[in-house]
Amino acid sequence: MDRRSFLRTSALGGTAAAATSLAAPALSAGKEKLTLVTSWGRGLAGVFDAAQFYADAVNGMSDGTLEIEIKAAGELVGALEVFDAVSSGQADIYHSADYYFVGQHPAFAFFTGVPFGMNATEHNNWYYHGGGKERHNELGEIFNLKPFLAGNTGTQAGGWFRKEINGPEDFNGLKFRMPGLGGKALGYLGASVQNIPGSEVYQALSSGAIDGTEWIGPWADEKAGFQEITKFYYTAGFHEPSAGLSSSVNLERFNSLSGTHQKILEIAAGATNIWSMSQFLNNNGAALTRLAAGGVKILEFPDAVWDAFGSASEKVYAEFAGDDMFDTILGEYRTSMRDSSGWLTNSTDAYRRQRDRVLG
């Protein structure tokens, strides 16, 4: 049995009964209603905003004929249970970060962010024009999902620590919150890595359950209040140079919709992707200035730490070598990244250096 057949059998076998017994599409006075579950608590800056923007866009474009009802983390299912809820048909759509679900398949990480991977511009290029969307659909189909990119936080910060990081050895024994393949890489450096939902991170850091955390970036991190606990903040991280968010629809439910409603879900996701990325970029600069003014020490990891991140990340990629889906996506992803980076380095990056030099 090949990998895809195995995954299809194991992932859907347990949910087949639930899927075949799904209720007919919810109709109320000519309207269809979809329940969207999120990994975000209400009020989580940026990420819950993206879910809300997506729902509002669908509701508005459909002129009220397709309604999305949002359930925040914990209101219907837990933050990290949304994948299973939608795959099985318990809910219709999830809004989350797909790297939370690398336990289902490690290739889901590529649709959020991977160590030493693409920035947001490169990620969108790969997704919309380099085959990424098609691979997302192929992977989602195994789990009875129709996925779309629906948000991006941009480059994420390296995180908050109780003390400065002077060398790779400082990660040994460190209790640190980091999901996805980046978290696996820190594990190779000896860290005790935990995947904690966003709404629970502040309490974990405050109580000492973890020694440090990454979350998103200056604006969302400031809103979360991490500066109240520690003042050591690393603004560049290796783990998520881009962090895509996904809206994934139960595939059977998606196929039950009209072509018009299907297209509305797709276009709303694309609009959310751009709007979300801009929201984070618009707010991060001012937030970083406020954090620094409030006594937060803005830091960069030493080169030796970056080198260790690189070595550990390659061990993670090697860990999944041999999985056909993972190998295929990794190869296509890196080809697209190399091609787009070559142009960006000689255009955007060169211009930005000269702009900053000229304008001071």
C-alpha positions in Angstrom: 0.0 0.0 0.0 1.4 3.4 -0.9 1.7 6.3 1.5 -1.3 8.1 0.1 -3.5 5.0 0.3 -2.4 4.4 3.8 -3.1 8.0 4.9 -6.5 8.0 3.2 -7.5 4.8 4.9 -6.2 5.7 8.3 -7.4 9.3 8.2 -10.8 8.7 6.8 -11.5 5.2 8.0 -12.3 6.4 11.5 -14.4 9.3 10.2 -16.2 7.5 7.4 -19.3 6.9 9.5 -19.4 10.5 10.5 -18.9 11.7 7.0 -21.6 9.5 5.5 -24.1 10.5 8.1 -23.6 14.3 7.7 -26.7 16.3 7.8 -28.0 17.9 4.7 -26.7 21.4 4.0 -28.1 23.8 6.6 -30.8 25.9 5.0 -32.8 28.7 6.5 -35.1 30.8 4.4 -33.0 30.1 1.3 -29.7 30.6 3.0 -26.8 28.2 3.6 -25.0 28.3 6.9 -21.5 27.1 7.5 -19.9 26.7 10.9 -16.3 27.9 11.1 -14.1 26.7 14.0 -10.8 28.5 14.7 -7.6 27.8 16.6 -7.8 31.4 17.9 -9.4 32.8 21.0 -11.7 35.8 20.4 -9.6 38.9 20.4 -6.2 37.3 19.5 -4.7 40.2 17.4 -4.4 39.5 13.7 -5.2 35.8 13.6 -8.8 36.0 14.9 -9.1 39.2 12.8 -8.3 37.2 9.7 -11.0 34.6 10.5 -13.5 37.4 11.1 -12.5 39.2 7.9 -13.0 36.0 6.0 -16.4 35.3 7.4 -17.5 38.9 6.8 -16.2 38.8 3.2 -18.2 35.6 2.5 -21.3 36.9 4.1 -21.1 40.2 2.2 -20.2 38.8 -1.3 -23.0 36.2 -1.1 -25.6 38.9 -0.4 -26.6 36.9 2.6 -27.2 33.6 0.8 -24.1 32.0 2.4 -23.6 32.7 6.0 -20.5 31.7 8.1 -20.9 31.5 11.9 -17.6 31.7 13.8 -16.8 29.5 16.8 -13.6 30.6 18.5 -11.2 28.1 20.1 -13.0 26.2 22.9 -16.5 27.3 21.9 -17.2 24.1 19.9 -13.9 22.3 19.8 -10.4 22.9 21.2 -7.9 25.1 19.3 -5.9 22.1 18.0 -9.0 19.9 17.4 -10.3 22.0 14.4 -8.7 19.8 11.8 -10.4 16.6 13.0 -13.7 18.4 13.5 -13.8 19.6 9.9 -12.3 16.4 8.4 -15.1 14.4 10.0 -17.9 16.8 9.3 -18.5 17.9 12.9 -17.8 21.5 11.6 -17.8 22.9 8.1 -14.6 25.1 7.9 -11.6 25.7 10.1 -9.3 28.7 10.2 -5.9 27.9 11.6 -2.3 27.4 10.8 -1.7 24.1 9.0 1.6 23.5 10.7 -0.3 22.6 13.8 -1.3 19.4 12.0 2.1 18.0 11.0 1.1 15.0 13.0 -1.5 14.3 10.4 1.1 14.8 7.6 4.4 16.7 7.9 3.9 18.4 4.5 1.1 20.6 6.0 4.0 22.7 7.4 4.7 24.1 4.0 1.4 25.9 3.9 2.2 27.8 7.1 6.0 28.2 7.3 9.1 26.0 7.5 12.6 26.6 8.8 14.8 28.7 6.4 11.9 28.8 4.0 10.1 31.5 2.0 9.0 35.0 3.0 5.4 36.0 2.4 6.0 37.3 -1.1 7.8 34.2 -2.1 5.2 32.0 -0.4 2.3 33.6 -2.3 4.3 33.3 -5.6 4.8 29.6 -5.0 1.2 29.0 -3.8 -0.6 30.9 -6.6 1.8 30.4 -9.5 4.3 27.7 -8.7 2.0 24.7 -7.9 1.6 25.2 -4.2 -2.2 25.5 -4.4 -2.5 22.3 -6.3 -0.3 20.5 -3.8 -2.4 21.9 -0.9 -5.5 20.5 -2.6 -3.9 17.2 -3.2 -2.9 16.9 0.5 -6.2 18.2 1.7 -8.1 15.7 -0.3 -6.5 12.8 1.6 -8.2 14.2 4.7 -11.5 15.1 3.2 -10.6 18.8 3.1 -10.7 21.7 0.5 -8.0 24.1 1.7 -7.3 27.7 0.8 -4.7 30.2 2.1 -6.5 32.8 4.1 -4.0 35.0 5.9 -0.3 35.5 6.5 1.4 37.0 9.5 4.6 37.8 7.5 8.0 37.1 9.0 7.6 36.0 12.6 9.9 37.0 15.5 12.4 34.7 17.1 10.6 35.0 20.4 10.7 35.9 24.1 13.3 34.5 26.5 14.0 34.9 30.2 17.7 35.4 29.5 19.9 36.3 26.5 20.9 33.5 24.1 24.6 33.5 23.7 25.2 30.2 22.0 23.4 27.0 20.9 24.0 25.4 24.2 21.5 27.8 25.8 18.7 25.9 24.2 19.6 22.6 26.0 16.9 21.9 28.5 15.0 25.1 27.6 11.2 24.7 27.8 10.0 26.6 24.7 6.8 27.0 22.9 7.2 26.6 19.1 4.9 24.5 16.8 5.7 23.0 13.4 9.0 21.9 12.0 10.8 24.8 13.7 9.9 23.2 17.0 11.3 19.9 15.9 14.5 21.7 15.0 14.8 23.2 18.5 14.3 19.7 19.8 17.6 18.7 18.1 19.3 21.5 20.1 18.0 19.9 23.3 15.0 22.1 23.9 11.9 20.7 25.5 9.4 21.9 22.9 5.7 22.4 23.5 2.8 23.2 21.1 0.5 25.5 23.2 -2.5 27.2 21.7 -2.2 31.0 21.4 -4.8 31.8 24.0 -2.8 29.7 26.6 0.7 31.0 26.0 0.6 34.0 28.3 -0.4 31.9 31.3 2.2 29.2 30.5 5.0 31.8 30.3 3.8 33.7 33.4 3.6 30.5 35.5 7.0 29.2 34.5 5.5 26.2 32.7 7.7 27.4 29.7 10.9 29.4 29.7 10.2 31.2 26.5 7.9 31.4 23.5 7.5 32.6 20.0 4.1 33.8 19.0 3.9 36.1 15.9 5.5 39.5 15.9 5.7 42.8 17.8 2.0 43.9 17.4 0.4 40.5 18.3 3.0 39.8 20.9 2.5 43.2 22.6 -1.3 42.6 22.6 -0.7 39.3 24.2 1.3 41.0 27.0 4.6 39.0 26.9 6.6 42.2 27.6 5.0 42.1 31.1 6.8 38.9 31.8 10.2 39.1 30.1 12.2 41.8 28.4 14.5 39.8 26.1 13.0 39.8 22.5 14.6 38.3 19.4 13.0 39.9 16.4 14.3 37.6 13.6 13.6 33.8 13.8 14.5 30.9 11.5 11.3 29.0 11.9 8.6 31.1 10.1 9.9 33.6 7.6 6.4 33.5 6.4 3.4 32.1 8.2 0.4 31.3 6.1 -3.1 30.8 7.6 -5.6 28.4 6.1 -9.3 28.1 5.7 -10.1 24.5 5.0 -13.6 23.3 4.1 -15.0 19.8 4.6 -14.7 18.5 1.1 -18.1 16.9 1.0 -19.7 20.0 2.3 -17.8 22.1 -0.3 -18.9 19.9 -3.1 -22.5 20.3 -2.0 -22.4 24.1 -2.5 -23.2 25.9 -5.7 -20.4 26.9 -8.0 -21.1 30.5 -7.1 -20.7 29.8 -3.3 -17.6 27.8 -3.9 -16.0 30.6 -5.8 -17.0 33.1 -3.1 -15.2 30.9 -0.5 -12.1 30.9 -2.7 -12.1 34.6 -3.5 -12.8 35.6 0.1 -9.8 33.5 1.2 -7.5 35.2 -1.3 -8.7 38.6 -0.2 -8.1 37.6 3.5 -4.6 36.5 2.6 -3.6 39.9 1.4 -5.5 41.9 4.0 -4.1 39.9 6.8 -0.5 40.3 5.7 -0.9 44.0 5.3 -2.5 44.3 8.8 0.5 42.8 10.5 3.0 44.8 8.5 1.1 48.0 9.2 1.2 47.5 12.9 4.5 45.8 13.6 6.8 48.8 13.3 5.0 51.0 15.7 4.6 48.2 18.2 8.3 47.4 18.1 9.0 51.1 18.9 6.6 50.9 21.9 8.2 47.7 23.2 11.7 49.2 23.0 10.5 52.4 24.7 9.0 50.2 27.5 12.3 48.6 28.3 12.2 45.5 26.1 15.7 44.6 24.9 15.6 44.0 21.1 18.1 41.4 20.1 19.5 39.2 17.3 20.7 35.7 17.6 24.5 35.3 17.2 25.8 33.7 14.0 26.7 30.5 15.9 23.1 30.1 16.9 21.9 30.7 13.3 24.3 28.0 12.1 23.0 25.6 14.7 19.4 26.4 13.6 20.5 25.5 10.1 22.0 22.2 11.0 19.1 21.2 13.1 16.6 22.2 10.4 18.3 20.0 7.9 18.0 17.1 10.3 14.3 17.7 10.5 14.0 17.6 6.7 16.0 14.4 6.6 13.7 12.9 9.2 10.8 13.0 6.6 12.8 12.1 3.5 11.3 9.1 1.7 7.7 10.3 2.1 6.6 10.9 -1.5 4.4 13.8 -0.8 6.9 15.5 1.5 9.8 15.0 -0.9 7.8 16.3 -3.9 6.6 19.4 -2.1 10.0 20.2 -0.6 11.6 19.9 -4.0 9.1 22.1 -5.7 9.1 24.6 -2.8 12.8 25.0 -2.8 12.9 25.4 -6.6 10.4 28.2 -6.5 12.2 29.8 -3.6 15.5 29.8 -5.4 14.0 31.3 -8.5 12.0 34.0 -6.8 14.8 34.8 -4.4 17.2 35.4 -7.3 15.1 38.2 -8.6 14.1 39.7 -5.3 17.8 39.8 -4.2 18.7 41.8 -7.3 15.6 44.0 -7.3 13.7 44.6 -4.1 16.5 43.9 -1.7 19.0 46.0 -3.6 16.5 48.9 -3.9 15.7 48.8 -0.2 19.4 49.0 0.8 19.9 52.0 -1.5 16.6 53.6 -0.3 17.7 53.4 3.3 21.1 54.7 2.5 19.8 57.7 0.5 17.1 58.6 2.9 19.1 57.9 6.0 
